[in-house]
């Protein structure tokens, strides 16, 4: 996603409101002063390509946010992040977590980024992004982004639209978009994200998340 599109999405969510921001990356709300953990795996199948799996682990205590990623920036890449969450709002609720991290393996880089969410009633929005510039290779700098516009259809079901900008699958299309659905039951969350529906380069991403 371009920086302009990210800004438009963030501004558009300023008019949304909700009693609680969507729980996407954090394992617990920032006001909870006890350790909480979450682990999510993302099996990914590009049409005509090889199936891969990426994973994200999070640990939170109060506003402190720790995160580790595998296969996020590119296949087999590893990265770790430290962040601090700012939150507020009553009718409109929001969270913003600036993060800084490092990447190693195929991607060796200092990585700044952010995760942001806003919500209103049954509607919510989420955006995350990071800037990667591999060490000693300015020509390979890149912006990664993932964004969601969601609607809580029932207490357990969340549906909406998702977009991402990634180099994980190769190809010429930089920005991909499509529908998604998530089903939550106790500490388990299952999701399905369908990018470029019906196209020759469509991608299916599943998600299996557990919080504890």
C-alpha positions in Angstrom: 0.0 0.0 0.0 1.3 3.5 -0.8 2.0 6.0 1.9 -0.9 8.2 0.5 -3.3 5.3 0.7 -2.2 4.5 4.3 -2.8 8.1 5.3 -6.2 8.2 3.7 -7.2 5.0 5.5 -6.0 6.3 8.8 -7.8 9.6 8.3 -11.0 7.8 7.3 -11.0 5.8 10.5 -11.1 9.0 12.6 -14.8 9.1 12.0 -15.3 5.5 13.4 -16.1 4.6 16.9 -16.4 1.5 19.1 -16.3 0.4 22.8 -13.1 -1.5 22.1 -10.5 -1.4 19.3 -10.1 -4.6 17.2 -7.8 -7.1 18.8 -5.4 -7.8 15.9 -1.7 -7.8 17.0 -1.8 -7.2 20.8 -2.4 -10.2 23.1 -4.1 -8.0 25.7 -5.5 -4.5 26.1 -2.8 -1.9 27.0 -4.4 -1.2 30.4 -3.9 -4.9 31.5 -0.8 -5.0 33.8 -0.1 -8.7 33.4 1.8 -10.6 30.8 -0.3 -12.0 27.9 0.9 -13.9 24.8 -0.5 -14.6 21.3 0.8 -16.8 18.4 -0.6 -16.7 14.9 0.4 -18.9 11.9 -0.4 -17.8 8.3 -0.4 -20.7 5.8 -0.2 -19.0 2.4 -1.0 -20.4 -1.1 -0.3 -18.3 -4.2 -2.1 -19.6 -7.3 0.5 -21.6 -9.3 3.1 -21.1 -6.5 4.5 -22.9 -3.5 2.6 -22.9 -0.2 4.5 -21.1 2.6 3.8 -20.4 6.2 4.6 -17.2 8.1 4.1 -16.7 11.9 3.9 -13.8 14.3 4.2 -14.0 18.1 3.3 -11.2 20.5 3.9 -10.6 24.2 2.3 -7.7 26.0 2.3 -6.2 29.5 0.5 -2.9 29.9 1.6 -0.6 27.1 4.7 -2.6 26.4 4.5 -4.6 23.2 7.1 -7.3 22.0 6.8 -9.0 18.7 8.6 -11.6 16.6 7.9 -12.5 13.0 8.9 -15.3 10.7 8.5 -15.2 6.9 6.9 -11.8 7.0 9.3 -9.5 5.1 10.2 -12.3 2.7 10.4 -16.1 2.7 12.4 -17.4 5.7 13.1 -13.9 7.0 13.2 -13.4 10.8 12.5 -10.1 12.7 11.9 -8.9 16.2 10.3 -5.7 17.4 9.8 -3.5 20.5 6.9 -1.2 20.8 4.8 1.0 23.1 1.0 1.4 22.7 -0.9 4.6 23.0 -4.7 4.4 23.2 -7.7 6.5 23.9 -11.3 7.4 23.0 -14.7 6.7 24.3 -17.2 6.8 21.4 -14.3 6.5 19.0 -11.5 4.2 20.3 -8.1 4.0 18.9 -4.7 2.4 19.5 -1.3 3.4 18.0 1.9 1.3 18.5 5.1 2.6 17.1 7.6 -0.2 16.8 11.3 -0.6 16.0 13.1 -3.8 15.2 15.8 -5.7 13.4 15.7 -8.3 10.7 18.1 -11.2 10.1 18.4 -14.2 7.8 17.5 -13.2 4.2 16.6 -9.7 5.4 19.3 -7.9 7.4 17.9 -4.5 8.3 16.9 -2.0 11.0 13.1 -1.9 10.7 10.9 1.0 12.0 7.1 0.6 11.7 3.7 1.0 13.3 0.5 -0.7 14.1 -2.8 1.3 14.4 -6.4 0.5 14.9 -9.7 2.5 15.4 -13.3 1.3 15.9 -16.9 2.4 16.1 -19.9 0.3 16.9 -19.5 -2.9 14.9 -17.0 -1.3 12.5 -13.2 -1.2 12.8 -10.1 -0.5 10.9 -6.5 -1.7 11.3 -3.3 -0.7 9.5 0.3 -1.9 10.0 3.4 -0.9 8.1 7.1 -1.2 8.2 10.1 0.3 6.3 12.8 -2.1 5.3 16.2 -1.1 4.0 18.6 -4.1 3.8 22.0 -3.3 5.2 24.4 -2.0 2.5 21.8 -2.1 -0.2 19.8 1.1 -0.6 18.3 -0.1 -3.9 16.3 -2.8 -2.0 14.5 -0.5 0.4 10.8 -1.3 0.6 7.6 -0.4 2.4 5.4 -3.3 3.6 1.8 -2.8 4.6 -1.3 -4.7 5.7 -4.7 -3.0 6.2 -8.2 -4.2 7.2 -11.7 -2.6 7.2 -13.8 -4.9 9.4 -17.4 -5.4 10.4 -18.4 -7.5 13.4 -21.4 -9.4 12.0 -21.9 -11.4 15.2 -20.0 -11.8 18.5 -17.8 -14.4 16.9 -17.7 -13.4 13.2 -15.8 -10.5 11.7 -15.8 -9.9 8.0 -14.5 -7.1 5.7 -11.9 -6.1 3.2 -8.1 -6.5 3.4 -5.2 -5.1 1.4 -1.5 -5.7 1.5 1.7 -4.5 -0.2 4.3 -7.2 -0.1 7.2 -8.8 -2.0 6.6 -12.2 -0.4 5.0 -13.8 -3.5 7.1 -12.1 -6.2 5.3 -11.1 -9.4 4.5 -7.6 -10.7 1.4 -6.7 -8.6 2.6 -4.7 -5.6 -0.8 -4.0 -4.0 -3.3 -6.9 -3.4 -6.8 -6.7 -2.1 -9.8 -8.9 -1.4 -12.3 -10.1 1.2 -11.7 -11.7 4.6 -13.5 -13.5 7.4 -12.5 -14.3 11.0 -14.2 -16.6 13.5 -13.3 -16.3 17.2 -14.0 -18.9 19.9 -12.6 -18.3 23.3 -8.8 -17.9 22.9 -8.8 -19.3 19.3 -9.2 -17.2 16.1 -9.5 -18.7 12.6 -9.3 -16.5 9.5 -9.4 -16.6 5.7 -8.0 -13.8 3.4 -8.5 -14.0 -0.3 -6.4 -11.6 -2.4 -7.0 -10.8 -6.1 -10.1 -13.0 -6.3 -10.4 -14.9 -9.6 -7.2 -13.5 -11.0 -4.3 -15.5 -12.3 -2.2 -14.3 -9.4 -4.8 -14.8 -6.6 -3.5 -15.6 -3.2 -5.2 -17.4 -0.3 -3.9 -16.7 3.2 -5.3 -18.6 6.2 -4.7 -17.7 9.9 -4.7 -19.8 13.0 -4.3 -17.7 16.2 -4.1 -18.6 19.9 -3.9 -16.2 22.8 -2.8 -17.2 26.4 
